[in-house]
Amino acid sequence: MKKLVPFYIIFISLFSFGQVLPDGFVYLSDLDKTIQSELRYLGNNNFIGKPIDGYHKNCIIVTKKSATALVKVQEALLKDGLSLKVFDAYRPQQAVNHFVRWAKVLGDTLMKRQYYPSLPKSQLFKQGYISSRSGHSRGSTVDLTIVNVKTGKELDMGSPYDFFGIKSHPLSKEITAEQQKNRMLLRNIMIQNNFRPYKNEWWHFTLRHEPFPTTFYNFPIE
């Protein structure tokens, strides 16, 4: 007779190690614990100013193929005393829906001064900053930067993460030579490891030949 595993053991296992992820997804920390993270949508420091639906824990979830590539990036950076810092990776569709609902409420501009000072909120859809679908929900897109391991400080990229404006374009002319150098460091090392950059955001990269190019997932981050 097959012995059944008691429910409380299953519960403790899930509580200790996180949820059971879909096939092909992993917790990034299971492959590399040195990669830093600051999941912005878990708290209030983001363009909406409050926690976003679907974000329940500060853990980075990505496809296994993306995680493997990120580990290679990290190995290269660590040789120079640097490290990746991830702001967002897999993003559940419920979070994207939260963004869409917020964008339609034109009077809610709590974080305008910090994140979109020169852009009318009514233009967020038209200019592509908010949409009903996100590559993040496919699990192979990441938002990240580089930090100095010794000081813990982020390299100066010329604009904050999630800043809506031309200054965040990777090749913007509105930043200094040093800031451009830092952006190119991130851009080049990501490209070398099979990630494709996004033309409007210096922090945004998608794995080439991603494993789930047409599937938008909605499981929470926990």
N, CA and C atoms as a LAMMPS dump frame, in Angstrom:
ITEM: TIMESTEP
0
ITEM: NUMBER OF ATOMS
666
ITEM: BOX BOUNDS ff ff ff
-5.0000000000000000e+02 5.0000000000000000e+02
-5.0000000000000000e+02 5.0000000000000000e+02
-5.0000000000000000e+02 5.0000000000000000e+02
ITEM: ATOMS id mol type element x y z
1 1 1 N 0.853 -1.203 0
2 1 2 C 0 0 0
3 1 3 C 0.886 1.249 0
4 2 1 N 0.559 2.184 -0.857
5 2 2 C 1.366 3.404 -0.974
6 2 3 C 1.162 4.297 0.236
7 3 1 N 2.263 4.713 0.836
8 3 2 C 2.192 5.561 2.022
9 3 3 C 1.937 7.011 1.621
10 4 1 N 0.923 7.623 2.239
11 4 2 C 0.573 9.012 1.931
12 4 3 C 1.403 9.972 2.763
13 5 1 N 1.748 11.105 2.162
14 5 2 C 2.492 12.141 2.882
15 5 3 C 1.502 13.006 3.647
16 6 1 N 1.654 13.138 4.964
17 6 2 C 0.719 13.952 5.753
18 6 3 C 0.617 15.375 5.225
19 7 1 N -0.57 15.943 5.309
20 7 2 C -0.816 17.293 4.794
21 7 3 C 0.088 18.33 5.448
22 8 1 N 0.31 18.18 6.776
23 8 2 C 1.091 19.211 7.465
24 8 3 C 2.52 19.273 6.96
25 9 1 N 3.068 18.123 6.474
26 9 2 C 4.422 18.115 5.915
27 9 3 C 4.447 18.873 4.594
28 10 1 N 3.418 18.655 3.779
29 10 2 C 3.319 19.39 2.514
30 10 3 C 3.211 20.884 2.782
31 11 1 N 2.392 21.25 3.775
32 11 2 C 2.198 22.661 4.109
33 11 3 C 3.503 23.304 4.56
34 12 1 N 4.234 22.619 5.449
35 12 2 C 5.505 23.158 5.95
36 12 3 C 6.502 23.311 4.815
37 13 1 N 6.515 22.35 3.91
38 13 2 C 7.439 22.398 2.776
39 13 3 C 7.156 23.602 1.906
40 14 1 N 5.876 23.832 1.595
41 14 2 C 5.522 24.977 0.755
42 14 3 C 5.821 26.282 1.473
43 15 1 N 5.542 26.327 2.802
44 15 2 C 5.774 27.544 3.566
45 15 3 C 7.255 27.882 3.612
46 16 1 N 8.102 26.858 3.667
47 16 2 C 9.54 27.077 3.814
48 16 3 C 10.212 27.439 2.502
49 17 1 N 9.758 26.846 1.415
50 17 2 C 10.484 26.976 0.168
51 17 3 C 9.721 27.728 -0.912
52 18 1 N 8.541 28.263 -0.591
53 18 2 C 7.779 29.007 -1.578
54 18 3 C 6.782 28.125 -2.301
55 19 1 N 6.06 28.728 -3.225
56 19 2 C 5.026 28.002 -3.946
57 19 3 C 5.638 27.049 -4.972
58 20 1 N 4.826 26.144 -5.457
59 20 2 C 5.245 25.268 -6.542
60 20 3 C 5.087 26.041 -7.843
61 21 1 N 6.184 26.294 -8.519
62 21 2 C 6.173 27.113 -9.727
63 21 3 C 5.807 26.27 -10.95
64 22 1 N 5.286 26.913 -11.994
65 22 2 C 5.036 26.186 -13.242
66 22 3 C 6.331 25.615 -13.807
67 23 1 N 6.229 24.562 -14.562
68 23 2 C 7.411 23.975 -15.194
69 23 3 C 8.152 25.025 -16.013
70 24 1 N 9.462 25.071 -15.85
71 24 2 C 10.276 26.022 -16.605
72 24 3 C 10.572 27.299 -15.859
73 25 1 N 9.986 27.47 -14.656
74 25 2 C 10.238 28.655 -13.831
75 25 3 C 11.045 28.27 -12.599
76 26 1 N 11.847 29.223 -12.104
77 26 2 C 12.646 28.987 -10.899
78 26 3 C 12.718 30.259 -10.064
79 27 1 N 13.071 30.083 -8.798
80 27 2 C 13.463 31.219 -7.965
81 27 3 C 14.928 31.498 -8.281
82 28 1 N 15.234 32.731 -8.639
83 28 2 C 16.599 33.066 -9.038
84 28 3 C 17.597 32.766 -7.933
85 29 1 N 17.207 32.969 -6.685
86 29 2 C 18.12 32.735 -5.567
87 29 3 C 18.505 31.269 -5.423
88 30 1 N 17.708 30.361 -5.997
89 30 2 C 18.066 28.942 -5.946
90 30 3 C 19.266 28.638 -6.839
91 31 1 N 19.509 29.5 -7.838
92 31 2 C 20.651 29.307 -8.724
93 31 3 C 21.831 30.194 -8.344
94 32 1 N 21.539 31.373 -7.79
95 32 2 C 22.62 32.293 -7.417
96 32 3 C 22.127 33.21 -6.305
97 33 1 N 22.677 33.048 -5.132
98 33 2 C 22.252 33.85 -3.983
99 33 3 C 22.979 35.188 -3.904
100 34 1 N 23.942 35.427 -4.791
101 34 2 C 24.691 36.686 -4.739
102 34 3 C 23.998 37.813 -5.499
103 35 1 N 23.074 37.47 -6.391
104 35 2 C 22.36 38.504 -7.152
105 35 3 C 21.412 39.238 -6.219
106 36 1 N 21.554 40.553 -6.157
107 36 2 C 20.755 41.352 -5.235
108 36 3 C 19.381 41.655 -5.827
109 37 1 N 18.458 42.007 -4.96
110 37 2 C 17.108 42.317 -5.434
111 37 3 C 16.461 43.404 -4.589
112 38 1 N 15.606 44.171 -5.218
113 38 2 C 14.768 45.161 -4.55
114 38 3 C 13.458 45.21 -5.333
115 39 1 N 12.566 44.335 -4.986
116 39 2 C 11.325 44.197 -5.743
117 39 3 C 10.444 45.413 -5.475
118 40 1 N 10.542 46.411 -6.343
119 40 2 C 9.903 47.706 -6.107
120 40 3 C 8.377 47.627 -5.976
121 41 1 N 7.762 46.707 -6.695
122 41 2 C 6.299 46.65 -6.676
123 41 3 C 5.753 45.963 -5.439
124 42 1 N 6.646 45.486 -4.572
125 42 2 C 6.226 44.889 -3.308
126 42 3 C 5.877 45.97 -2.283
127 43 1 N 6.455 47.166 -2.444
128 43 2 C 6.241 48.244 -1.48
129 43 3 C 5.669 49.504 -2.11
130 44 1 N 6.008 50.659 -1.519
131 44 2 C 5.451 51.934 -1.967
132 44 3 C 6.373 52.727 -2.89
133 45 1 N 7.631 52.298 -3.024
134 45 2 C 8.59 53.047 -3.837
135 45 3 C 8.494 52.626 -5.302
136 46 1 N 7.4 53.064 -5.93
137 46 2 C 7.177 52.797 -7.347
138 46 3 C 6.279 53.889 -7.918
139 47 1 N 6.019 53.861 -9.215
140 47 2 C 5.327 54.98 -9.856
141 47 3 C 3.862 55.129 -9.436
142 48 1 N 3.286 54.117 -8.798
143 48 2 C 1.926 54.232 -8.277
144 48 3 C 1.944 54.717 -6.835
145 49 1 N 2.949 54.269 -6.074
146 49 2 C 3.083 54.715 -4.693
147 49 3 C 2.454 53.789 -3.679
148 50 1 N 2.157 52.561 -4.072
149 50 2 C 1.589 51.579 -3.151
150 50 3 C 1.91 50.176 -3.66
151 51 1 N 1.798 49.144 -2.811
152 51 2 C 2.068 47.774 -3.256
153 51 3 C 1.155 47.366 -4.415
154 52 1 N 1.696 46.565 -5.316
155 52 2 C 0.989 46.172 -6.53
156 52 3 C 0.427 44.755 -6.385
157 53 1 N -0.742 44.549 -6.943
158 53 2 C -1.41 43.249 -6.862
159 53 3 C -0.491 42.121 -7.337
160 54 1 N -0.473 41.039 -6.589
161 54 2 C 0.289 39.855 -6.989
162 54 3 C 1.683 39.76 -6.416
163 55 1 N 2.167 40.857 -5.8
164 55 2 C 3.505 40.856 -5.204
165 55 3 C 3.374 40.654 -3.695
166 56 1 N 3.781 39.471 -3.22
167 56 2 C 3.605 39.13 -1.813
168 56 3 C 4.928 38.885 -1.087
169 57 1 N 6.022 38.734 -1.826
170 57 2 C 7.299 38.416 -1.192
171 57 3 C 8.438 38.948 -2.048
172 58 1 N 9.539 39.361 -1.397
173 58 2 C 10.693 39.893 -2.119
174 58 3 C 11.552 38.746 -2.646
175 59 1 N 11.06 38.09 -3.692
176 59 2 C 11.806 37.017 -4.327
177 59 3 C 11.684 37.166 -5.839
178 60 1 N 12.73 36.814 -6.538
179 60 2 C 12.777 36.971 -7.978
180 60 3 C 12.454 35.649 -8.657
181 61 1 N 11.397 35.65 -9.46
182 61 2 C 10.992 34.469 -10.215
183 61 3 C 11.221 34.748 -11.695
184 62 1 N 11.849 33.813 -12.388
185 62 2 C 12.092 33.929 -13.825
186 62 3 C 12.052 32.539 -14.451
187 63 1 N 12.063 32.491 -15.766
188 63 2 C 12.204 31.195 -16.417
189 63 3 C 13.609 30.653 -16.141
190 64 1 N 13.731 29.353 -16.159
191 64 2 C 15.028 28.736 -15.875
192 64 3 C 16.082 29.166 -16.88
193 65 1 N 15.691 29.314 -18.162
194 65 2 C 16.641 29.747 -19.185
195 65 3 C 17.152 31.15 -18.89
196 66 1 N 16.264 32.037 -18.44
197 66 2 C 16.683 33.398 -18.097
198 66 3 C 17.589 33.394 -16.88
199 67 1 N 17.243 32.589 -15.891
200 67 2 C 18.059 32.51 -14.674
201 67 3 C 19.466 32.039 -14.987
202 68 1 N 19.588 31.044 -15.843
203 68 2 C 20.904 30.526 -16.219
204 68 3 C 21.745 31.605 -16.886
205 69 1 N 21.114 32.403 -17.736
206 69 2 C 21.826 33.494 -18.409
207 69 3 C 22.221 34.582 -17.419
208 70 1 N 21.347 34.894 -16.466
209 70 2 C 21.651 35.917 -15.462
210 70 3 C 22.806 35.491 -14.566
211 71 1 N 22.894 34.216 -14.27
212 71 2 C 24.013 33.71 -13.467
213 71 3 C 25.336 33.958 -14.187
214 72 1 N 25.351 33.796 -15.499
215 72 2 C 26.569 34.054 -16.271
216 72 3 C 26.936 35.54 -16.24
217 73 1 N 25.922 36.4 -16.322
218 73 2 C 26.173 37.844 -16.21
219 73 3 C 26.782 38.154 -14.848
220 74 1 N 26.194 37.583 -13.811
221 74 2 C 26.669 37.837 -12.451
222 74 3 C 28.103 37.366 -12.256
223 75 1 N 28.428 36.223 -12.786
224 75 2 C 29.796 35.701 -12.653
225 75 3 C 30.809 36.658 -13.265
226 76 1 N 30.466 37.245 -14.39
227 76 2 C 31.363 38.196 -15.054
228 76 3 C 31.5 39.483 -14.239
229 77 1 N 30.38 39.979 -13.701
230 77 2 C 30.417 41.223 -12.929
231 77 3 C 31.188 41.068 -11.618
232 78 1 N 31.016 39.948 -10.956
233 78 2 C 31.677 39.739 -9.67
234 78 3 C 33.195 39.808 -9.779
235 79 1 N 33.73 39.449 -10.932
236 79 2 C 35.174 39.524 -11.144
237 79 3 C 35.686 40.954 -11.04
238 80 1 N 34.788 41.926 -11.274
239 80 2 C 35.161 43.337 -11.183
240 80 3 C 34.577 44.01 -9.943
241 81 1 N 34.118 43.21 -8.992
242 81 2 C 33.582 43.773 -7.759
243 81 3 C 32.199 44.368 -7.913
244 82 1 N 31.467 43.911 -8.911
245 82 2 C 30.127 44.434 -9.196
246 82 3 C 29.094 43.323 -9.081
247 83 1 N 27.824 43.717 -9.04
248 83 2 C 26.748 42.739 -8.933
249 83 3 C 25.491 43.253 -9.615
250 84 1 N 24.683 42.331 -10.1
251 84 2 C 23.358 42.685 -10.584
252 84 3 C 22.447 43.01 -9.404
253 85 1 N 21.504 43.896 -9.645
254 85 2 C 20.43 44.167 -8.687
255 85 3 C 19.132 44.179 -9.483
256 86 1 N 18.214 43.288 -9.152
257 86 2 C 16.983 43.121 -9.918
258 86 3 C 15.829 43.882 -9.26
259 87 1 N 15.148 44.705 -10.047
260 87 2 C 13.982 45.445 -9.579
261 87 3 C 12.671 44.71 -9.878
262 88 1 N 12.653 43.981 -10.983
263 88 2 C 11.456 43.234 -11.353
264 88 3 C 11.84 42.163 -12.361
265 89 1 N 11.116 41.061 -12.338
266 89 2 C 11.356 39.98 -13.303
267 89 3 C 9.991 39.465 -13.751
268 90 1 N 9.66 38.216 -13.414
269 90 2 C 8.303 37.76 -13.712
270 90 3 C 7.3 38.686 -13.032
271 91 1 N 6.269 39.083 -13.78
272 91 2 C 5.224 39.976 -13.273
273 91 3 C 3.861 39.372 -13.589
274 92 1 N 3.064 39.029 -12.58
275 92 2 C 1.769 38.413 -12.858
276 92 3 C 0.826 39.353 -13.611
277 93 1 N -0.052 38.789 -14.417
278 93 2 C -0.993 39.59 -15.191
279 93 3 C -1.855 40.464 -14.287
280 94 1 N -2.135 40.014 -13.079
281 94 2 C -2.933 40.821 -12.152
282 94 3 C -2.231 42.133 -11.806
283 95 1 N -0.908 42.136 -11.812
284 95 2 C -0.158 43.371 -11.567
285 95 3 C -0.292 44.309 -12.763
286 96 1 N -0.216 43.753 -13.97
287 96 2 C -0.403 44.552 -15.184
288 96 3 C -1.798 45.166 -15.185
289 97 1 N -2.796 44.386 -14.785
290 97 2 C -4.168 44.902 -14.7
291 97 3 C -4.26 46.051 -13.696
292 98 1 N -3.506 45.954 -12.601
293 98 2 C -3.455 47.024 -11.596
294 98 3 C -2.904 48.309 -12.216
295 99 1 N -1.841 48.186 -12.996
296 99 2 C -1.272 49.345 -13.684
297 99 3 C -2.308 50.001 -14.595
298 100 1 N -3.036 49.173 -15.337
299 100 2 C -4.026 49.686 -16.29
300 100 3 C -5.134 50.436 -15.55
301 101 1 N -5.64 49.872 -14.46
302 101 2 C -6.696 50.545 -13.682
303 101 3 C -6.196 51.883 -13.16
304 102 1 N -4.975 51.892 -12.651
305 102 2 C -4.396 53.132 -12.112
306 102 3 C -4.245 54.197 -13.201
307 103 1 N -3.792 53.793 -14.369
308 103 2 C -3.549 54.745 -15.456
309 103 3 C -4.829 55.429 -15.921
310 104 1 N -5.956 54.782 -15.726
311 104 2 C -7.242 55.356 -16.157
312 104 3 C -7.789 56.36 -15.157
313 105 1 N -7.227 56.378 -13.95
314 105 2 C -7.66 57.34 -12.936
315 105 3 C -6.723 58.543 -13.009
316 106 1 N -7.061 59.503 -13.843
317 106 2 C -6.136 60.596 -14.158
318 106 3 C -5.813 61.484 -12.961
319 107 1 N -6.678 61.474 -11.961
320 107 2 C -6.439 62.322 -10.795
321 107 3 C -5.464 61.744 -9.79
322 108 1 N -5.121 60.47 -9.931
323 108 2 C -4.184 59.828 -9.008
324 108 3 C -2.757 60.039 -9.511
325 109 1 N -2.132 61.099 -9.02
326 109 2 C -0.781 61.463 -9.472
327 109 3 C 0.18 61.577 -8.281
328 110 1 N 0.011 60.701 -7.315
329 110 2 C 0.799 60.733 -6.083
330 110 3 C 2.303 60.781 -6.343
331 111 1 N 2.782 60.002 -7.321
332 111 2 C 4.216 59.884 -7.556
333 111 3 C 4.674 60.605 -8.831
334 112 1 N 3.87 61.512 -9.32
335 112 2 C 4.194 62.197 -10.577
336 112 3 C 5.528 62.937 -10.515
337 113 1 N 5.78 63.668 -9.468
338 113 2 C 7.006 64.465 -9.371
339 113 3 C 8.251 63.594 -9.472
340 114 1 N 8.195 62.403 -8.933
341 114 2 C 9.371 61.526 -8.905
342 114 3 C 9.526 60.688 -10.17
343 115 1 N 8.396 60.246 -10.758
344 115 2 C 8.487 59.261 -11.831
345 115 3 C 8.068 59.745 -13.22
346 116 1 N 7.223 60.771 -13.303
347 116 2 C 6.832 61.276 -14.629
348 116 3 C 6.514 62.776 -14.565
349 117 1 N 7.492 63.583 -14.125
350 117 2 C 7.276 65.016 -13.891
351 117 3 C 6.91 65.809 -15.138
352 118 1 N 7.397 65.396 -16.304
353 118 2 C 7.159 66.174 -17.533
354 118 3 C 6.142 65.53 -18.457
355 119 1 N 5.529 64.457 -18.001
356 119 2 C 4.618 63.704 -18.868
357 119 3 C 3.209 63.686 -18.289
358 120 1 N 2.206 64.167 -19.047
359 120 2 C 0.818 64.081 -18.57
360 120 3 C 0.414 62.616 -18.401
361 121 1 N -0.258 62.308 -17.31
362 121 2 C -0.659 60.926 -17.076
363 121 3 C -1.528 60.389 -18.21
364 122 1 N -2.258 61.25 -18.859
365 122 2 C -3.137 60.85 -19.96
366 122 3 C -2.362 60.302 -21.155
367 123 1 N -1.031 60.534 -21.189
368 123 2 C -0.207 60.088 -22.315
369 123 3 C 0.488 58.739 -22.056
370 124 1 N 0.308 58.158 -20.877
371 124 2 C 1.038 56.948 -20.526
372 124 3 C 0.718 55.774 -21.451
373 125 1 N -0.557 55.629 -21.828
374 125 2 C -0.935 54.567 -22.761
375 125 3 C -0.379 54.85 -24.153
376 126 1 N -0.603 56.076 -24.623
377 126 2 C -0.225 56.456 -25.985
378 126 3 C 1.264 56.302 -26.222
379 127 1 N 2.078 56.622 -25.222
380 127 2 C 3.52 56.558 -25.378
381 127 3 C 4.124 55.209 -24.974
382 128 1 N 3.267 54.247 -24.626
383 128 2 C 3.726 52.887 -24.408
384 128 3 C 4.276 52.568 -23.027
385 129 1 N 4.095 53.472 -22.07
386 129 2 C 4.603 53.194 -20.734
387 129 3 C 3.692 52.226 -19.971
388 130 1 N 2.409 52.234 -20.313
389 130 2 C 1.442 51.325 -19.722
390 130 3 C 0.713 50.605 -20.853
391 131 1 N 0.538 49.286 -20.726
392 131 2 C -0.229 48.538 -21.723
393 131 3 C -0.93 47.372 -21.039
394 132 1 N -1.842 46.749 -21.746
395 132 2 C -2.637 45.671 -21.154
396 132 3 C -1.878 44.351 -21.083
397 133 1 N -0.75 44.269 -21.753
398 133 2 C 0.1 43.086 -21.713
399 133 3 C 1.537 43.504 -21.457
400 134 1 N 2.304 42.627 -20.792
401 134 2 C 3.713 42.916 -20.523
402 134 3 C 4.549 41.679 -20.774
403 135 1 N 5.698 41.88 -21.395
404 135 2 C 6.628 40.775 -21.591
405 135 3 C 7.07 40.16 -20.272
406 136 1 N 7.006 40.933 -19.202
407 136 2 C 7.373 40.405 -17.885
408 136 3 C 6.511 39.198 -17.504
409 137 1 N 5.27 39.197 -17.939
410 137 2 C 4.358 38.111 -17.566
411 137 3 C 4.694 36.798 -18.267
412 138 1 N 5.599 36.849 -19.233
413 138 2 C 6.064 35.625 -19.892
414 138 3 C 7.257 35.021 -19.157
415 139 1 N 7.822 35.77 -18.202
416 139 2 C 8.837 35.217 -17.321
417 139 3 C 10.281 35.362 -17.744
418 140 1 N 10.528 35.984 -18.912
419 140 2 C 11.909 36.072 -19.399
420 140 3 C 12.375 37.51 -19.605
421 141 1 N 11.653 38.457 -19.012
422 141 2 C 12.041 39.866 -19.067
423 141 3 C 12.429 40.319 -17.661
424 142 1 N 13.512 41.086 -17.569
425 142 2 C 13.993 41.551 -16.271
426 142 3 C 14.282 43.047 -16.31
427 143 1 N 14.064 43.694 -15.175
428 143 2 C 14.456 45.089 -14.963
429 143 3 C 15.56 45.074 -13.924
430 144 1 N 16.709 45.662 -14.262
431 144 2 C 17.832 45.552 -13.323
432 144 3 C 18.859 46.657 -13.511
433 145 1 N 19.798 46.69 -12.59
434 145 2 C 20.903 47.633 -12.657
435 145 3 C 22.151 46.933 -12.124
436 146 1 N 23.219 47.718 -11.945
437 146 2 C 24.478 47.192 -11.411
438 146 3 C 24.827 47.943 -10.133
439 147 1 N 25.327 47.216 -9.144
440 147 2 C 25.765 47.842 -7.899
441 147 3 C 27.224 47.516 -7.625
442 148 1 N 27.872 48.384 -6.886
443 148 2 C 29.226 48.15 -6.41
444 148 3 C 29.132 47.273 -5.163
445 149 1 N 29.734 46.102 -5.192
446 149 2 C 29.609 45.157 -4.083
447 149 3 C 30.166 45.731 -2.79
448 150 1 N 31.287 46.43 -2.869
449 150 2 C 31.953 46.951 -1.675
450 150 3 C 31.137 48.04 -0.999
451 151 1 N 30.594 48.97 -1.794
452 151 2 C 29.854 50.098 -1.217
453 151 3 C 28.358 49.826 -1.101
454 152 1 N 27.868 48.89 -1.915
455 152 2 C 26.436 48.607 -1.938
456 152 3 C 25.629 49.61 -2.731
457 153 1 N 26.325 50.575 -3.35
458 153 2 C 25.626 51.631 -4.085
459 153 3 C 25.404 51.246 -5.543
460 154 1 N 24.268 51.678 -6.08
461 154 2 C 23.989 51.464 -7.49
462 154 3 C 24.872 52.383 -8.337
463 155 1 N 25.314 51.896 -9.491
464 155 2 C 26.021 52.774 -10.416
465 155 3 C 25.062 53.843 -10.911
466 156 1 N 25.575 55.04 -11.142
467 156 2 C 24.753 56.167 -11.586
468 156 3 C 24.37 55.973 -13.053
469 157 1 N 23.096 55.72 -13.297
470 157 2 C 22.604 55.482 -14.654
471 157 3 C 21.93 56.702 -15.273
472 158 1 N 21.891 57.804 -14.548
473 158 2 C 21.368 59.041 -15.136
474 158 3 C 19.902 59.288 -14.93
475 159 1 N 19.141 58.252 -14.624
476 159 2 C 17.723 58.402 -14.292
477 159 3 C 17.33 57.234 -13.402
478 160 1 N 16.319 57.423 -12.57
479 160 2 C 15.901 56.336 -11.683
480 160 3 C 15.206 55.218 -12.456
481 161 1 N 15.158 54.056 -11.851
482 161 2 C 14.371 52.954 -12.408
483 161 3 C 12.907 53.38 -12.516
484 162 1 N 12.285 53.052 -13.628
485 162 2 C 10.867 53.33 -13.905
486 162 3 C 10.563 54.808 -14.113
487 163 1 N 11.584 55.61 -14.406
488 163 2 C 11.341 57.013 -14.73
489 163 3 C 10.783 57.1 -16.146
490 164 1 N 9.601 57.716 -16.297
491 164 2 C 8.956 57.822 -17.607
492 164 3 C 9.421 59.09 -18.318
493 165 1 N 10.276 58.936 -19.304
494 165 2 C 10.755 60.094 -20.043
495 165 3 C 11.947 59.757 -20.919
496 166 1 N 12.294 60.681 -21.8
497 166 2 C 13.383 60.477 -22.752
498 166 3 C 14.709 60.225 -22.044
499 167 1 N 14.855 60.773 -20.854
500 167 2 C 16.102 60.61 -20.117
501 167 3 C 16.39 59.144 -19.802
502 168 1 N 15.36 58.308 -19.817
503 168 2 C 15.547 56.881 -19.53
504 168 3 C 15.871 56.06 -20.765
505 169 1 N 15.781 56.674 -21.954
506 169 2 C 16.159 55.955 -23.167
507 169 3 C 17.65 55.604 -23.068
508 170 1 N 18.018 54.385 -23.39
509 170 2 C 19.413 53.949 -23.208
510 170 3 C 20.455 54.87 -23.822
511 171 1 N 20.144 55.457 -24.964
512 171 2 C 21.115 56.304 -25.662
513 171 3 C 20.771 57.785 -25.532
514 172 1 N 20.091 58.143 -24.476
515 172 2 C 19.696 59.537 -24.25
516 172 3 C 20.9 60.478 -24.254
517 173 1 N 20.697 61.669 -24.812
518 173 2 C 21.74 62.697 -24.826
519 173 3 C 21.66 63.59 -23.591
520 174 1 N 20.724 63.307 -22.703
521 174 2 C 20.502 64.161 -21.539
522 174 3 C 21.289 63.711 -20.307
523 175 1 N 22.223 62.782 -20.489
524 175 2 C 23 62.281 -19.354
525 175 3 C 24.491 62.521 -19.584
526 176 1 N 25.287 62.347 -18.537
527 176 2 C 26.726 62.606 -18.619
528 176 3 C 27.449 61.424 -19.271
529 177 1 N 28.709 61.658 -19.605
530 177 2 C 29.525 60.602 -20.212
531 177 3 C 29.693 59.421 -19.253
532 178 1 N 29.855 59.704 -17.978
533 178 2 C 30.015 58.638 -16.986
534 178 3 C 28.735 57.813 -16.843
535 179 1 N 27.594 58.492 -16.838
536 179 2 C 26.316 57.79 -16.761
537 179 3 C 26.09 56.921 -17.998
538 180 1 N 26.485 57.44 -19.174
539 180 2 C 26.366 56.667 -20.403
540 180 3 C 27.279 55.45 -20.37
541 181 1 N 28.462 55.615 -19.819
542 181 2 C 29.409 54.506 -19.691
543 181 3 C 28.81 53.382 -18.827
544 182 1 N 28.16 53.767 -17.726
545 182 2 C 27.538 52.777 -16.847
546 182 3 C 26.399 52.045 -17.55
547 183 1 N 25.612 52.79 -18.317
548 183 2 C 24.521 52.158 -19.063
549 183 3 C 25.055 51.166 -20.094
550 184 1 N 26.119 51.547 -20.741
551 184 2 C 26.687 50.672 -21.766
552 184 3 C 27.315 49.427 -21.15
553 185 1 N 27.848 49.565 -19.945
554 185 2 C 28.372 48.391 -19.246
555 185 3 C 27.265 47.368 -19.037
556 186 1 N 26.129 47.837 -18.532
557 186 2 C 24.981 46.959 -18.32
558 186 3 C 24.451 46.416 -19.64
559 187 1 N 24.272 47.293 -20.594
560 187 2 C 23.711 46.902 -21.893
561 187 3 C 24.584 45.849 -22.592
562 188 1 N 25.89 46.096 -22.623
563 188 2 C 26.789 45.197 -23.354
564 188 3 C 26.88 43.824 -22.715
565 189 1 N 26.95 43.788 -21.385
566 189 2 C 27.088 42.481 -20.739
567 189 3 C 25.792 41.677 -20.842
568 190 1 N 24.65 42.364 -20.876
569 190 2 C 23.376 41.661 -21.056
570 190 3 C 23.252 41.134 -22.489
571 191 1 N 23.633 41.94 -23.46
572 191 2 C 23.583 41.509 -24.861
573 191 3 C 24.504 40.307 -25.081
574 192 1 N 25.687 40.361 -24.472
575 192 2 C 26.644 39.263 -24.612
576 192 3 C 26.11 37.943 -24.057
577 193 1 N 25.135 38.033 -23.175
578 193 2 C 24.563 36.839 -22.563
579 193 3 C 23.129 36.579 -23.029
580 194 1 N 22.874 37.009 -24.267
581 194 2 C 21.654 36.624 -24.983
582 194 3 C 20.392 37.371 -24.572
583 195 1 N 20.542 38.571 -24.001
584 195 2 C 19.386 39.391 -23.696
585 195 3 C 19.254 40.513 -24.723
586 196 1 N 18.031 40.866 -25.034
587 196 2 C 17.731 41.934 -25.988
588 196 3 C 17.307 43.182 -25.218
589 197 1 N 17.96 44.33 -25.454
590 197 2 C 17.586 45.565 -24.751
591 197 3 C 16.312 46.18 -25.315
592 198 1 N 15.694 47.044 -24.532
593 198 2 C 14.478 47.764 -24.943
594 198 3 C 14.849 49.217 -25.208
595 199 1 N 14.355 49.756 -26.302
596 199 2 C 14.805 51.073 -26.761
597 199 3 C 14.435 52.235 -25.849
598 200 1 N 13.42 52.081 -24.996
599 200 2 C 12.963 53.215 -24.188
600 200 3 C 13.357 53.156 -22.714
601 201 1 N 13.976 52.039 -22.274
602 201 2 C 14.304 51.896 -20.855
603 201 3 C 15.675 51.24 -20.685
604 202 1 N 16.592 51.916 -20.055
605 202 2 C 17.953 51.391 -19.925
606 202 3 C 18.011 50.12 -19.065
607 203 1 N 17.009 49.897 -18.226
608 203 2 C 17.02 48.793 -17.264
609 203 3 C 16.323 47.521 -17.764
610 204 1 N 15.701 47.55 -18.92
611 204 2 C 14.757 46.509 -19.369
612 204 3 C 15.382 45.607 -20.438
613 205 1 N 15.39 44.289 -20.164
614 205 2 C 15.983 43.324 -21.093
615 205 3 C 15.116 42.06 -21.161
616 206 1 N 15.057 41.478 -22.356
617 206 2 C 14.297 40.243 -22.568
618 206 3 C 15.202 39.177 -23.171
619 207 1 N 15.117 37.976 -22.668
620 207 2 C 15.921 36.875 -23.187
621 207 3 C 15.535 36.571 -24.635
622 208 1 N 16.526 36.468 -25.486
623 208 2 C 16.262 36.082 -26.872
624 208 3 C 15.816 34.62 -26.905
625 209 1 N 14.879 34.326 -27.797
626 209 2 C 14.336 32.967 -27.915
627 209 3 C 13.753 32.51 -26.576
628 210 1 N 12.977 33.37 -25.952
629 210 2 C 12.379 33.05 -24.658
630 210 3 C 11.482 31.815 -24.774
631 211 1 N 11.402 31.01 -23.706
632 211 2 C 10.692 29.729 -23.792
633 211 3 C 9.174 29.812 -23.891
634 212 1 N 8.579 30.911 -23.418
635 212 2 C 7.114 31.031 -23.441
636 212 3 C 6.707 32.342 -24.108
637 213 1 N 6.954 32.483 -25.41
638 213 2 C 6.758 33.765 -26.097
639 213 3 C 5.316 34.227 -26.247
640 214 1 N 4.352 33.348 -26.039
641 214 2 C 2.944 33.732 -26.227
642 214 3 C 2.086 33.469 -24.998
643 215 1 N 2.714 33.108 -23.88
644 215 2 C 1.958 32.787 -22.671
645 215 3 C 2.164 33.858 -21.611
646 216 1 N 1.052 34.397 -21.112
647 216 2 C 1.103 35.432 -20.085
648 216 3 C 0.58 34.826 -18.777
649 217 1 N 1.46 34.646 -17.814
650 217 2 C 1.129 33.949 -16.572
651 217 3 C 0.539 34.903 -15.54
652 218 1 N -0.19 34.311 -14.569
653 218 2 C -0.857 35.141 -13.573
654 218 3 C -0.69 34.614 -12.147
655 219 1 N 0.213 33.676 -11.904
656 219 2 C 0.402 33.202 -10.529
657 219 3 C 1.13 34.279 -9.72
658 220 1 N 0.832 34.403 -8.44
659 220 2 C 1.424 35.462 -7.612
660 220 3 C 2.899 35.209 -7.305
661 221 1 N 3.554 36.249 -6.82
662 221 2 C 4.956 36.148 -6.401
663 221 3 C 4.96 35.949 -4.895
664 222 1 N 5.294 34.722 -4.498
665 222 2 C 5.312 34.399 -3.065
666 222 3 C 6.207 33.217 -2.797
